[in-house]
Amino acid sequence: MAGQRSAWTVAVIKALERDGWYEKAVTGSHHHVIRPTKPGAATAPHPRKDPPIGTVRRIERRAGSKLRR
């Protein structure tokens, strides 16, 4: 399973890409996405299971959009 993203990470990155973000770098198991119109970056970890709710909220806060339903 090495080199594969979890379903959660794929869903988060796709949602961010729909919002105009794109993947700039991958450092270890962390996918860094940026958006030219917003300062900073959001980082999505590559978990083996569902991430803690605090991690999801942090990514939502950085991205400025909801990832949860």
PDB file of N, CA, C, O and CB in Angstrom:
ATOM      1  N   MET A   1       0.818  -1.189   0.000  1.00  0.00           N
ATOM      2  CA  MET A   1       0.000   0.000   0.000  1.00  0.00           C
ATOM      3  C   MET A   1       0.864   1.256   0.000  1.00  0.00           C
ATOM      4  O   MET A   1       0.335   2.366   0.067  1.00  0.00           O
ATOM      5  CB  MET A   1      -0.931  -0.004   1.197  1.00  0.00           C
ATOM      6  N   ALA A   2       2.145   1.103  -0.072  1.00  0.00           N
ATOM      7  CA  ALA A   2       3.039   2.259  -0.057  1.00  0.00           C
ATOM      8  C   ALA A   2       2.785   3.146  -1.262  1.00  0.00           C
ATOM      9  O   ALA A   2       2.588   2.657  -2.374  1.00  0.00           O
ATOM     10  CB  ALA A   2       4.503   1.811  -0.030  1.00  0.00           C
ATOM     11  N   GLY A   3       2.790   4.459  -1.033  1.00  0.00           N
ATOM     12  CA  GLY A   3       2.605   5.405  -2.120  1.00  0.00           C
ATOM     13  C   GLY A   3       1.157   5.720  -2.448  1.00  0.00           C
ATOM     14  O   GLY A   3       0.890   6.563  -3.305  1.00  0.00           O
ATOM     15  N   GLN A   4       0.220   5.062  -1.788  1.00  0.00           N
ATOM     16  CA  GLN A   4      -1.188   5.323  -2.063  1.00  0.00           C
ATOM     17  C   GLN A   4      -1.749   6.270  -1.014  1.00  0.00           C
ATOM     18  O   GLN A   4      -1.382   6.213   0.160  1.00  0.00           O
ATOM     19  CB  GLN A   4      -1.996   4.007  -2.093  1.00  0.00           C
ATOM     20  N   ARG A   5      -2.642   7.137  -1.457  1.00  0.00           N
ATOM     21  CA  ARG A   5      -3.323   8.040  -0.533  1.00  0.00           C
ATOM     22  C   ARG A   5      -4.549   7.332   0.015  1.00  0.00           C
ATOM     23  O   ARG A   5      -5.121   6.465  -0.645  1.00  0.00           O
ATOM     24  CB  ARG A   5      -3.716   9.379  -1.229  1.00  0.00           C
ATOM     25  N   SER A   6      -4.948   7.702   1.218  1.00  0.00           N
ATOM     26  CA  SER A   6      -6.188   7.166   1.760  1.00  0.00           C
ATOM     27  C   SER A   6      -7.360   7.836   1.052  1.00  0.00           C
ATOM     28  O   SER A   6      -7.202   8.889   0.435  1.00  0.00           O
ATOM     29  CB  SER A   6      -6.268   7.381   3.301  1.00  0.00           C
ATOM     30  N   ALA A   7      -8.523   7.228   1.142  1.00  0.00           N
ATOM     31  CA  ALA A   7      -9.716   7.795   0.509  1.00  0.00           C
ATOM     32  C   ALA A   7     -10.011   9.178   1.080  1.00  0.00           C
ATOM     33  O   ALA A   7     -10.464  10.063   0.355  1.00  0.00           O
ATOM     34  CB  ALA A   7     -10.934   6.863   0.706  1.00  0.00           C
ATOM     35  N   TRP A   8      -9.755   9.372   2.380  1.00  0.00           N
ATOM     36  CA  TRP A   8     -10.008  10.669   2.999  1.00  0.00           C
ATOM     37  C   TRP A   8      -9.115  11.738   2.393  1.00  0.00           C
ATOM     38  O   TRP A   8      -9.588  12.827   2.064  1.00  0.00           O
ATOM     39  CB  TRP A   8      -9.790  10.595   4.510  1.00  0.00           C
ATOM     40  N   THR A   9      -7.824  11.439   2.240  1.00  0.00           N
ATOM     41  CA  THR A   9      -6.895  12.419   1.677  1.00  0.00           C
ATOM     42  C   THR A   9      -7.265  12.766   0.246  1.00  0.00           C
ATOM     43  O   THR A   9      -7.224  13.935  -0.138  1.00  0.00           O
ATOM     44  CB  THR A   9      -5.464  11.892   1.733  1.00  0.00           C
ATOM     45  N   VAL A  10      -7.625  11.768  -0.546  1.00  0.00           N
ATOM     46  CA  VAL A  10      -8.029  12.008  -1.936  1.00  0.00           C
ATOM     47  C   VAL A  10      -9.250  12.923  -1.970  1.00  0.00           C
ATOM     48  O   VAL A  10      -9.295  13.863  -2.763  1.00  0.00           O
ATOM     49  CB  VAL A  10      -8.335  10.669  -2.662  1.00  0.00           C
ATOM     50  N   ALA A  11     -10.242  12.655  -1.116  1.00  0.00           N
ATOM     51  CA  ALA A  11     -11.463  13.469  -1.088  1.00  0.00           C
ATOM     52  C   ALA A  11     -11.154  14.909  -0.683  1.00  0.00           C
ATOM     53  O   ALA A  11     -11.710  15.844  -1.258  1.00  0.00           O
ATOM     54  CB  ALA A  11     -12.492  12.859  -0.120  1.00  0.00           C
ATOM     55  N   VAL A  12     -10.280  15.095   0.295  1.00  0.00           N
ATOM     56  CA  VAL A  12      -9.934  16.448   0.751  1.00  0.00           C
ATOM     57  C   VAL A  12      -9.211  17.209  -0.348  1.00  0.00           C
ATOM     58  O   VAL A  12      -9.541  18.363  -0.623  1.00  0.00           O
ATOM     59  CB  VAL A  12      -9.060  16.391   2.020  1.00  0.00           C
ATOM     60  N   ILE A  13      -8.233  16.580  -0.977  1.00  0.00           N
ATOM     61  CA  ILE A  13      -7.478  17.264  -2.025  1.00  0.00           C
ATOM     62  C   ILE A  13      -8.374  17.599  -3.210  1.00  0.00           C
ATOM     63  O   ILE A  13      -8.242  18.676  -3.791  1.00  0.00           O
ATOM     64  CB  ILE A  13      -6.297  16.403  -2.485  1.00  0.00           C
ATOM     65  N   LYS A  14      -9.286  16.697  -3.583  1.00  0.00           N
ATOM     66  CA  LYS A  14     -10.215  16.980  -4.685  1.00  0.00           C
ATOM     67  C   LYS A  14     -11.130  18.150  -4.330  1.00  0.00           C
ATOM     68  O   LYS A  14     -11.388  19.009  -5.173  1.00  0.00           O
ATOM     69  CB  LYS A  14     -11.058  15.728  -5.022  1.00  0.00           C
ATOM     70  N   ALA A  15     -11.622  18.193  -3.090  1.00  0.00           N
ATOM     71  CA  ALA A  15     -12.488  19.298  -2.664  1.00  0.00           C
ATOM     72  C   ALA A  15     -11.726  20.620  -2.704  1.00  0.00           C
ATOM     73  O   ALA A  15     -12.273  21.638  -3.129  1.00  0.00           O
ATOM     74  CB  ALA A  15     -13.039  19.042  -1.243  1.00  0.00           C
ATOM     75  N   LEU A  16     -10.478  20.612  -2.267  1.00  0.00           N
ATOM     76  CA  LEU A  16      -9.675  21.831  -2.298  1.00  0.00           C
ATOM     77  C   LEU A  16      -9.374  22.248  -3.736  1.00  0.00           C
ATOM     78  O   LEU A  16      -9.375  23.440  -4.043  1.00  0.00           O
ATOM     79  CB  LEU A  16      -8.368  21.630  -1.519  1.00  0.00           C
ATOM     80  N   GLU A  17      -9.115  21.284  -4.621  1.00  0.00           N
ATOM     81  CA  GLU A  17      -8.858  21.607  -6.029  1.00  0.00           C
ATOM     82  C   GLU A  17     -10.085  22.234  -6.682  1.00  0.00           C
ATOM     83  O   GLU A  17      -9.952  23.142  -7.503  1.00  0.00           O
ATOM     84  CB  GLU A  17      -8.441  20.347  -6.801  1.00  0.00           C
ATOM     85  N   ARG A  18     -11.280  21.761  -6.325  1.00  0.00           N
ATOM     86  CA  ARG A  18     -12.513  22.358  -6.863  1.00  0.00           C
ATOM     87  C   ARG A  18     -12.647  23.811  -6.420  1.00  0.00           C
ATOM     88  O   ARG A  18     -13.269  24.625  -7.103  1.00  0.00           O
ATOM     89  CB  ARG A  18     -13.751  21.550  -6.411  1.00  0.00           C
ATOM     90  N   ASP A  19     -12.059  24.125  -5.274  1.00  0.00           N
ATOM     91  CA  ASP A  19     -12.128  25.482  -4.733  1.00  0.00           C
ATOM     92  C   ASP A  19     -10.964  26.354  -5.218  1.00  0.00           C
ATOM     93  O   ASP A  19     -10.810  27.484  -4.755  1.00  0.00           O
ATOM     94  CB  ASP A  19     -12.138  25.435  -3.208  1.00  0.00           C
ATOM     95  N   GLY A  20     -10.148  25.844  -6.142  1.00  0.00           N
ATOM     96  CA  GLY A  20      -9.068  26.643  -6.706  1.00  0.00           C
ATOM     97  C   GLY A  20      -7.688  26.390  -6.123  1.00  0.00           C
ATOM     98  O   GLY A  20      -6.728  27.047  -6.526  1.00  0.00           O
ATOM     99  N   TRP A  21      -7.558  25.454  -5.183  1.00  0.00           N
ATOM    100  CA  TRP A  21      -6.270  25.121  -4.596  1.00  0.00           C
ATOM    101  C   TRP A  21      -5.569  24.107  -5.492  1.00  0.00           C
ATOM    102  O   TRP A  21      -6.227  23.377  -6.233  1.00  0.00           O
ATOM    103  CB  TRP A  21      -6.437  24.567  -3.152  1.00  0.00           C
ATOM    104  N   TYR A  22      -4.247  24.058  -5.431  1.00  0.00           N
ATOM    105  CA  TYR A  22      -3.518  23.012  -6.143  1.00  0.00           C
ATOM    106  C   TYR A  22      -2.355  22.520  -5.286  1.00  0.00           C
ATOM    107  O   TYR A  22      -1.822  23.248  -4.449  1.00  0.00           O
ATOM    108  CB  TYR A  22      -3.006  23.530  -7.509  1.00  0.00           C
ATOM    109  N   GLU A  23      -1.979  21.263  -5.520  1.00  0.00           N
ATOM    110  CA  GLU A  23      -0.929  20.644  -4.730  1.00  0.00           C
ATOM    111  C   GLU A  23       0.428  21.193  -5.142  1.00  0.00           C
ATOM    112  O   GLU A  23       0.825  21.098  -6.304  1.00  0.00           O
ATOM    113  CB  GLU A  23      -0.962  19.118  -4.883  1.00  0.00           C
ATOM    114  N   LYS A  24       1.127  21.763  -4.181  1.00  0.00           N
ATOM    115  CA  LYS A  24       2.441  22.342  -4.466  1.00  0.00           C
ATOM    116  C   LYS A  24       3.562  21.374  -4.129  1.00  0.00           C
ATOM    117  O   LYS A  24       4.544  21.283  -4.865  1.00  0.00           O
ATOM    118  CB  LYS A  24       2.629  23.640  -3.692  1.00  0.00           C
ATOM    119  N   ALA A  25       3.429  20.656  -3.032  1.00  0.00           N
ATOM    120  CA  ALA A  25       4.506  19.773  -2.597  1.00  0.00           C
ATOM    121  C   ALA A  25       3.957  18.648  -1.736  1.00  0.00           C
ATOM    122  O   ALA A  25       2.853  18.730  -1.198  1.00  0.00           O
ATOM    123  CB  ALA A  25       5.573  20.560  -1.826  1.00  0.00           C
ATOM    124  N   VAL A  26       4.746  17.609  -1.623  1.00  0.00           N
ATOM    125  CA  VAL A  26       4.459  16.509  -0.710  1.00  0.00           C
ATOM    126  C   VAL A  26       5.719  16.296   0.111  1.00  0.00           C
ATOM    127  O   VAL A  26       6.796  16.056  -0.434  1.00  0.00           O
ATOM    128  CB  VAL A  26       4.027  15.191  -1.478  1.00  0.00           C
ATOM    129  N   THR A  27       5.575  16.385   1.418  1.00  0.00           N
ATOM    130  CA  THR A  27       6.698  16.171   2.320  1.00  0.00           C
ATOM    131  C   THR A  27       6.365  14.979   3.198  1.00  0.00           C
ATOM    132  O   THR A  27       5.532  15.078   4.099  1.00  0.00           O
ATOM    133  CB  THR A  27       6.997  17.444   3.180  1.00  0.00           C
ATOM    134  N   GLY A  28       7.002  13.872   2.941  1.00  0.00           N
ATOM    135  CA  GLY A  28       6.686  12.662   3.690  1.00  0.00           C
ATOM    136  C   GLY A  28       5.253  12.260   3.405  1.00  0.00           C
ATOM    137  O   GLY A  28       4.918  11.924   2.269  1.00  0.00           O
ATOM    138  N   SER A  29       4.405  12.290   4.419  1.00  0.00           N
ATOM    139  CA  SER A  29       3.010  11.906   4.241  1.00  0.00           C
ATOM    140  C   SER A  29       2.067  13.110   4.265  1.00  0.00           C
ATOM    141  O   SER A  29       0.861  12.942   4.445  1.00  0.00           O
ATOM    142  CB  SER A  29       2.607  10.919   5.317  1.00  0.00           C
ATOM    143  N   HIS A  30       2.599  14.317   4.087  1.00  0.00           N
ATOM    144  CA  HIS A  30       1.778  15.523   4.121  1.00  0.00           C
ATOM    145  C   HIS A  30       1.714  16.172   2.744  1.00  0.00           C
ATOM    146  O   HIS A  30       2.742  16.427   2.118  1.00  0.00           O
ATOM    147  CB  HIS A  30       2.326  16.517   5.150  1.00  0.00           C
ATOM    148  N   HIS A  31       0.493  16.435   2.280  1.00  0.00           N
ATOM    149  CA  HIS A  31       0.262  17.059   0.981  1.00  0.00           C
ATOM    150  C   HIS A  31      -0.023  18.541   1.217  1.00  0.00           C
ATOM    151  O   HIS A  31      -0.983  18.889   1.904  1.00  0.00           O
ATOM    152  CB  HIS A  31      -0.924  16.366   0.212  1.00  0.00           C
ATOM    153  N   HIS A  32       0.809  19.412   0.648  1.00  0.00           N
ATOM    154  CA  HIS A  32       0.689  20.857   0.841  1.00  0.00           C
ATOM    155  C   HIS A  32       0.005  21.458  -0.384  1.00  0.00           C
ATOM    156  O   HIS A  32       0.460  21.274  -1.513  1.00  0.00           O
ATOM    157  CB  HIS A  32       2.089  21.515   1.077  1.00  0.00           C
ATOM    158  N   VAL A  33      -1.085  22.173  -0.152  1.00  0.00           N
ATOM    159  CA  VAL A  33      -1.820  22.809  -1.244  1.00  0.00           C
ATOM    160  C   VAL A  33      -1.815  24.319  -1.034  1.00  0.00           C
ATOM    161  O   VAL A  33      -1.839  24.800   0.099  1.00  0.00           O
ATOM    162  CB  VAL A  33      -3.277  22.267  -1.330  1.00  0.00           C
ATOM    163  N   ILE A  34      -1.785  25.061  -2.141  1.00  0.00           N
ATOM    164  CA  ILE A  34      -1.810  26.519  -2.067  1.00  0.00           C
ATOM    165  C   ILE A  34      -2.855  27.051  -3.037  1.00  0.00           C
ATOM    166  O   ILE A  34      -3.320  26.346  -3.932  1.00  0.00           O
ATOM    167  CB  ILE A  34      -0.412  27.118  -2.380  1.00  0.00           C
ATOM    168  N   ARG A  35      -3.207  28.308  -2.834  1.00  0.00           N
ATOM    169  CA  ARG A  35      -4.147  28.993  -3.712  1.00  0.00           C
ATOM    170  C   ARG A  35      -3.598  30.388  -3.956  1.00  0.00           C
ATOM    171  O   ARG A  35      -3.347  31.128  -3.005  1.00  0.00           O
ATOM    172  CB  ARG A  35      -5.595  29.044  -3.095  1.00  0.00           C
ATOM    173  N   PRO A  36      -3.407  30.757  -5.218  1.00  0.00           N
ATOM    174  CA  PRO A  36      -2.794  32.053  -5.530  1.00  0.00           C
ATOM    175  C   PRO A  36      -3.520  33.256  -4.921  1.00  0.00           C
ATOM    176  O   PRO A  36      -2.886  34.269  -4.626  1.00  0.00           O
ATOM    177  CB  PRO A  36      -2.731  32.224  -7.013  1.00  0.00           C
ATOM    178  N   THR A  37      -4.839  33.158  -4.730  1.00  0.00           N
ATOM    179  CA  THR A  37      -5.593  34.301  -4.233  1.00  0.00           C
ATOM    180  C   THR A  37      -5.670  34.369  -2.712  1.00  0.00           C
ATOM    181  O   THR A  37      -6.193  35.341  -2.167  1.00  0.00           O
ATOM    182  CB  THR A  37      -6.974  34.267  -4.794  1.00  0.00           C
ATOM    183  N   LYS A  38      -5.157  33.353  -2.015  1.00  0.00           N
ATOM    184  CA  LYS A  38      -5.182  33.349  -0.557  1.00  0.00           C
ATOM    185  C   LYS A  38      -3.764  33.157  -0.033  1.00  0.00           C
ATOM    186  O   LYS A  38      -2.997  32.380  -0.602  1.00  0.00           O
ATOM    187  CB  LYS A  38      -6.124  32.238  -0.018  1.00  0.00           C
ATOM    188  N   PRO A  39      -3.406  33.851   1.039  1.00  0.00           N
ATOM    189  CA  PRO A  39      -2.063  33.672   1.593  1.00  0.00           C
ATOM    190  C   PRO A  39      -1.944  32.340   2.334  1.00  0.00           C
ATOM    191  O   PRO A  39      -2.937  31.800   2.820  1.00  0.00           O
ATOM    192  CB  PRO A  39      -1.717  34.831   2.538  1.00  0.00           C
ATOM    193  N   GLY A  40      -0.737  31.826   2.411  1.00  0.00           N
ATOM    194  CA  GLY A  40      -0.481  30.615   3.173  1.00  0.00           C
ATOM    195  C   GLY A  40      -0.818  29.353   2.411  1.00  0.00           C
ATOM    196  O   GLY A  40      -1.115  29.382   1.217  1.00  0.00           O
ATOM    197  N   ALA A  41      -0.765  28.248   3.127  1.00  0.00           N
ATOM    198  CA  ALA A  41      -1.022  26.943   2.538  1.00  0.00           C
ATOM    199  C   ALA A  41      -1.853  26.113   3.500  1.00  0.00           C
ATOM    200  O   ALA A  41      -1.893  26.390   4.699  1.00  0.00           O
ATOM    201  CB  ALA A  41       0.297  26.220   2.190  1.00  0.00           C
ATOM    202  N   ALA A  42      -2.510  25.103   2.972  1.00  0.00           N
ATOM    203  CA  ALA A  42      -3.225  24.128   3.790  1.00  0.00           C
ATOM    204  C   ALA A  42      -2.480  22.810   3.633  1.00  0.00           C
ATOM    205  O   ALA A  42      -1.958  22.516   2.558  1.00  0.00           O
ATOM    206  CB  ALA A  42      -4.749  23.997   3.367  1.00  0.00           C
ATOM    207  N   THR A  43      -2.429  22.024   4.687  1.00  0.00           N
ATOM    208  CA  THR A  43      -1.711  20.758   4.655  1.00  0.00           C
ATOM    209  C   THR A  43      -2.661  19.631   5.021  1.00  0.00           C
ATOM    210  O   THR A  43      -3.301  19.658   6.071  1.00  0.00           O
ATOM    211  CB  THR A  43      -0.500  20.784   5.611  1.00  0.00           C
ATOM    212  N   ALA A  44      -2.744  18.632   4.136  1.00  0.00           N
ATOM    213  CA  ALA A  44      -3.584  17.460   4.382  1.00  0.00           C
ATOM    214  C   ALA A  44      -2.673  16.272   4.665  1.00  0.00           C
ATOM    215  O   ALA A  44      -1.908  15.864   3.791  1.00  0.00           O
ATOM    216  CB  ALA A  44      -4.531  17.168   3.164  1.00  0.00           C
ATOM    217  N   PRO A  45      -2.741  15.708   5.872  1.00  0.00           N
ATOM    218  CA  PRO A  45      -1.915  14.541   6.171  1.00  0.00           C
ATOM    219  C   PRO A  45      -2.448  13.311   5.451  1.00  0.00           C
ATOM    220  O   PRO A  45      -3.610  13.281   5.047  1.00  0.00           O
ATOM    221  CB  PRO A  45      -1.862  14.291   7.684  1.00  0.00           C
ATOM    222  N   HIS A  46      -1.620  12.315   5.291  1.00  0.00           N
ATOM    223  CA  HIS A  46      -2.002  11.068   4.634  1.00  0.00           C
ATOM    224  C   HIS A  46      -2.221  10.028   5.732  1.00  0.00           C
ATOM    225  O   HIS A  46      -1.322   9.242   6.030  1.00  0.00           O
ATOM    226  CB  HIS A  46      -0.906  10.593   3.595  1.00  0.00           C
ATOM    227  N   PRO A  47      -3.409  10.022   6.333  1.00  0.00           N
ATOM    228  CA  PRO A  47      -3.656   9.121   7.462  1.00  0.00           C
ATOM    229  C   PRO A  47      -3.953   7.698   7.014  1.00  0.00           C
ATOM    230  O   PRO A  47      -4.327   7.458   5.866  1.00  0.00           O
ATOM    231  CB  PRO A  47      -4.806   9.638   8.295  1.00  0.00           C
ATOM    232  N   ARG A  48      -3.784   6.768   7.930  1.00  0.00           N
ATOM    233  CA  ARG A  48      -4.151   5.381   7.666  1.00  0.00           C
ATOM    234  C   ARG A  48      -5.598   5.127   8.083  1.00  0.00           C
ATOM    235  O   ARG A  48      -6.175   4.098   7.731  1.00  0.00           O
ATOM    236  CB  ARG A  48      -3.201   4.418   8.406  1.00  0.00           C
ATOM    237  N   LYS A  49      -6.170   6.039   8.812  1.00  0.00           N
ATOM    238  CA  LYS A  49      -7.564   5.940   9.217  1.00  0.00           C
ATOM    239  C   LYS A  49      -8.139   7.346   9.201  1.00  0.00           C
ATOM    240  O   LYS A  49      -7.424   8.296   8.879  1.00  0.00           O
ATOM    241  CB  LYS A  49      -7.716   5.272  10.631  1.00  0.00           C
ATOM    242  N   ASP A  50      -9.406   7.502   9.537  1.00  0.00           N
ATOM    243  CA  ASP A  50     -10.018   8.828   9.553  1.00  0.00           C
ATOM    244  C   ASP A  50      -9.284   9.727  10.546  1.00  0.00           C
ATOM    245  O   ASP A  50      -8.944   9.294  11.647  1.00  0.00           O
ATOM    246  CB  ASP A  50     -11.521   8.735   9.914  1.00  0.00           C
ATOM    247  N   PRO A  51      -9.042  10.973  10.156  1.00  0.00           N
ATOM    248  CA  PRO A  51      -8.298  11.892  11.027  1.00  0.00           C
ATOM    249  C   PRO A  51      -9.172  12.413  12.161  1.00  0.00           C
ATOM    250  O   PRO A  51     -10.398  12.339  12.085  1.00  0.00           O
ATOM    251  CB  PRO A  51      -7.745  13.069  10.214  1.00  0.00           C
ATOM    252  N   PRO A  52      -8.553  12.934  13.203  1.00  0.00           N
ATOM    253  CA  PRO A  52      -9.318  13.554  14.283  1.00  0.00           C
ATOM    254  C   PRO A  52     -10.075  14.773  13.751  1.00  0.00           C
ATOM    255  O   PRO A  52      -9.642  15.403  12.786  1.00  0.00           O
ATOM    256  CB  PRO A  52      -8.383  13.961  15.454  1.00  0.00           C
ATOM    257  N   ILE A  53     -11.190  15.099  14.372  1.00  0.00           N
ATOM    258  CA  ILE A  53     -12.025  16.210  13.923  1.00  0.00           C
ATOM    259  C   ILE A  53     -11.243  17.524  13.968  1.00  0.00           C
ATOM    260  O   ILE A  53     -11.484  18.409  13.146  1.00  0.00           O
ATOM    261  CB  ILE A  53     -13.294  16.314  14.789  1.00  0.00           C
ATOM    262  N   GLY A  54     -10.315  17.665  14.910  1.00  0.00           N
ATOM    263  CA  GLY A  54      -9.511  18.884  14.995  1.00  0.00           C
ATOM    264  C   GLY A  54      -8.647  19.092  13.760  1.00  0.00           C
ATOM    265  O   GLY A  54      -8.438  20.227  13.331  1.00  0.00           O
ATOM    266  N   THR A  55      -8.144  18.007  13.188  1.00  0.00           N
ATOM    267  CA  THR A  55      -7.344  18.098  11.964  1.00  0.00           C
ATOM    268  C   THR A  55      -8.202  18.578  10.807  1.00  0.00           C
ATOM    269  O   THR A  55      -7.780  19.420  10.016  1.00  0.00           O
ATOM    270  CB  THR A  55      -6.706  16.738  11.625  1.00  0.00           C
ATOM    271  N   VAL A  56      -9.409  18.037  10.713  1.00  0.00           N
ATOM    272  CA  VAL A  56     -10.334  18.441   9.647  1.00  0.00           C
ATOM    273  C   VAL A  56     -10.692  19.914   9.800  1.00  0.00           C
ATOM    274  O   VAL A  56     -10.703  20.655   8.818  1.00  0.00           O
ATOM    275  CB  VAL A  56     -11.616  17.570   9.668  1.00  0.00           C
ATOM    276  N   ARG A  57     -10.983  20.340  11.020  1.00  0.00           N
ATOM    277  CA  ARG A  57     -11.332  21.747  11.259  1.00  0.00           C
ATOM    278  C   ARG A  57     -10.178  22.681  10.913  1.00  0.00           C
ATOM    279  O   ARG A  57     -10.395  23.759  10.359  1.00  0.00           O
ATOM    280  CB  ARG A  57     -11.741  21.950  12.718  1.00  0.00           C
ATOM    281  N   ARG A  58      -8.948  22.269  11.239  1.00  0.00           N
ATOM    282  CA  ARG A  58      -7.780  23.100  10.927  1.00  0.00           C
ATOM    283  C   ARG A  58      -7.641  23.291   9.420  1.00  0.00           C
ATOM    284  O   ARG A  58      -7.373  24.398   8.955  1.00  0.00           O
ATOM    285  CB  ARG A  58      -6.497  22.469  11.501  1.00  0.00           C
ATOM    286  N   ILE A  59      -7.823  22.218   8.660  1.00  0.00           N
ATOM    287  CA  ILE A  59      -7.731  22.318   7.201  1.00  0.00           C
ATOM    288  C   ILE A  59      -8.851  23.205   6.670  1.00  0.00           C
ATOM    289  O   ILE A  59      -8.620  24.024   5.780  1.00  0.00           O
ATOM    290  CB  ILE A  59      -7.797  20.914   6.546  1.00  0.00           C
ATOM    291  N   GLU A  60     -10.066  23.051   7.207  1.00  0.00           N
ATOM    292  CA  GLU A  60     -11.190  23.897   6.788  1.00  0.00           C
ATOM    293  C   GLU A  60     -10.903  25.366   7.083  1.00  0.00           C
ATOM    294  O   GLU A  60     -11.188  26.234   6.257  1.00  0.00           O
ATOM    295  CB  GLU A  60     -12.488  23.460   7.494  1.00  0.00           C
ATOM    296  N   ARG A  61     -10.347  25.644   8.246  1.00  0.00           N
ATOM    297  CA  ARG A  61     -10.045  27.024   8.634  1.00  0.00           C
ATOM    298  C   ARG A  61      -9.003  27.628   7.691  1.00  0.00           C
ATOM    299  O   ARG A  61      -9.156  28.766   7.247  1.00  0.00           O
ATOM    300  CB  ARG A  61      -9.540  27.080  10.096  1.00  0.00           C
ATOM    301  N   ARG A  62      -7.957  26.880   7.385  1.00  0.00           N
ATOM    302  CA  ARG A  62      -6.912  27.373   6.482  1.00  0.00           C
ATOM    303  C   ARG A  62      -7.441  27.562   5.067  1.00  0.00           C
ATOM    304  O   ARG A  62      -7.066  28.512   4.381  1.00  0.00           O
ATOM    305  CB  ARG A  62      -5.726  26.412   6.466  1.00  0.00           C
ATOM    306  N   ALA A  63      -8.323  26.646   4.626  1.00  0.00           N
ATOM    307  CA  ALA A  63      -8.843  26.704   3.261  1.00  0.00           C
ATOM    308  C   ALA A  63      -9.987  27.700   3.128  1.00  0.00           C
ATOM    309  O   ALA A  63     -10.255  28.200   2.035  1.00  0.00           O
ATOM    310  CB  ALA A  63      -9.308  25.327   2.820  1.00  0.00           C
ATOM    311  N   GLY A  64     -10.662  27.991   4.238  1.00  0.00           N
ATOM    312  CA  GLY A  64     -11.792  28.910   4.178  1.00  0.00           C
ATOM    313  C   GLY A  64     -13.037  28.282   3.583  1.00  0.00           C
ATOM    314  O   GLY A  64     -13.914  28.991   3.089  1.00  0.00           O
ATOM    315  N   SER A  65     -13.126  26.949   3.624  1.00  0.00           N
ATOM    316  CA  SER A  65     -14.309  26.268   3.105  1.00  0.00           C
ATOM    317  C   SER A  65     -14.561  25.001   3.908  1.00  0.00           C
ATOM    318  O   SER A  65     -13.656  24.460   4.542  1.00  0.00           O
ATOM    319  CB  SER A  65     -14.142  25.936   1.602  1.00  0.00           C
ATOM    320  N   LYS A  66     -15.806  24.537   3.872  1.00  0.00           N
ATOM    321  CA  LYS A  66     -16.196  23.340   4.603  1.00  0.00           C
ATOM    322  C   LYS A  66     -15.860  22.096   3.798  1.00  0.00           C
ATOM    323  O   LYS A  66     -16.122  22.042   2.597  1.00  0.00           O
ATOM    324  CB  LYS A  66     -17.690  23.372   4.936  1.00  0.00           C
ATOM    325  N   LEU A  67     -15.286  21.101   4.452  1.00  0.00           N
ATOM    326  CA  LEU A  67     -14.979  19.830   3.813  1.00  0.00           C
ATOM    327  C   LEU A  67     -15.935  18.745   4.283  1.00  0.00           C
ATOM    328  O   LEU A  67     -16.078  17.701   3.646  1.00  0.00           O
ATOM    329  CB  LEU A  67     -13.536  19.423   4.098  1.00  0.00           C
ATOM    330  N   ARG A  68     -16.590  19.013   5.415  1.00  0.00           N
ATOM    331  CA  ARG A  68     -17.534  18.034   5.958  1.00  0.00           C
ATOM    332  C   ARG A  68     -18.924  18.323   5.430  1.00  0.00           C
ATOM    333  O   ARG A  68     -19.229  19.442   5.018  1.00  0.00           O
ATOM    334  CB  ARG A  68     -17.530  18.053   7.504  1.00  0.00           C
ATOM    335  N   ARG A  69     -19.763  17.295   5.447  1.00  0.00           N
ATOM    336  CA  ARG A  69     -21.151  17.478   5.007  1.00  0.00           C
ATOM    337  C   ARG A  69     -22.015  17.892   6.143  1.00  0.00           C
ATOM    338  O   ARG A  69     -23.216  18.093   5.964  1.00  0.00           O
ATOM    339  CB  ARG A  69     -21.700  16.218   4.385  1.00  0.00           C
TER     340      ARG A  69
END
